[in-house]
Amino acid sequence: MAIILAGGLCLLATDAWGELGAKGTQEVNALLAFVGSSHCIMIRNGKLYSAAEARAHLQAKLNYLLARDRINSAEQFIQRAGSVSSLSGKPYLVNCDGNNRLAADWLTDELRHLRLNKP
């Protein structure tokens, strides 16, 4: 967030990313819990990772993005942390019950499910 001095007044200007906020934080935490408790394997750059390892990796990417104010929604979390490798640009995959699918689709489906079943 930048502070702009204009005419003696201090104005706060938010950048395009902003902050995650309470709703986004709740949704992202639910997605992380979903990943960590799943029976699925994450495939990153051709290597297999357990659900716990996948959750830890996504948490680390989230922390990096939050520290730089580069995320303001669960959708951006999926796009910027849960979709592709920052190193290789290769998409993340998940294998659940023998079927590979894009991690971005898997997480987006779960986010949709969370929102539909919100109390």
N, C-alpha and C positions, 0 to 999 in steps of 0.2 A: 504494500500500500504506500502511496506517495503522498507527501504533504505539500500542498501548493499554497504559496503566499500570494494573495491577490488583493490589492487595495487594503492592505493591513489586516485582512481576514485570513484565518487559517481554514482551508478547506481540505477535506479528505477526499482523495480521488482513488477509486478502486480500479485496478487493472482488469483486463479481460478475464482473468481467472478467479479473482476473489478468494473467498474462504469456503470451506466445505459446509459449514453450518450444522445445526443440530440434526435436521432430517437426513442430510447426506452422510453425516457421521454414523447415524443409526443404521442406515441402509448399507454402508460400506462395512461396518462391523458385522452385520448379519451375513453379508456375502463372504467375509473372511471366515466366520464361524462355519458357514456352509461348506466352504472349500476344505477347511481343517477337519471336519467331521465326515466328509464324504469317503466313499470306498474307492474313489477314482484315483488314477495315476495322472500326474501332469507330465507332459512331454515338452521339454524346453531344449532347443538346439540339439535334438536327437537323443537326449538323455532322459531317463525316467526318474520321477521324483514322487515320493509319497505325499499323501494329503497334508501331513504335518509340515513337510518340507516346502510344499507349494504354498501353504498358508504363510509360512515364515518369509518366503521370498516375496510374496505379494505385500506383506506387511512392510518389509524393508523398502520396496518401491513406493508404497504409500507414504511412508515417513519422509522419503526423499522429496516427493511431490509436495507434501504439506509444508515442508520447510521452505519451499520456494514459491508457495502460493500458486501452484500450477494445477489445482484441482478444486472444483466447486460443486461436484455432483457425483452420484454413484455411476452415472453413465461415463463421466470423464475418468473415474477410477478404472472402469472396465477398459476403456479405450487406451488410457495411458499406462496402466499398470498390468492389466490382465489379458492383453491381446497379443502382444508381440514382444520378442526379445529386444531390449534396448541395444544390445551388442551386435546381434546378427541381422535384426529386422525380420527374422522368421516368426511365423505365427506360433503361439502356444496352442498345444492340443491337450485334450483330456481323453483318457480312456476309461470308460465306465462299462463294465460288463462286456469287454472285448470290442467295443466300437469306439473308434477315434472320432472326435469332433472338435471344432474350433472352440477354444476356451472362451473366446468373446461371446459366442452364441450360447454356450452353456451358462455363463454368468448372466447374460442378458435375460435368458429364460428364467433364471432363478430370481432376478430382480423383479421381473414381471409378476412372478408367483408371489413374492413378498408383498408387492403393492396390492395385488388382488385380495390377499388374505390378511391385510392389515386390519387390526381390531378398531 
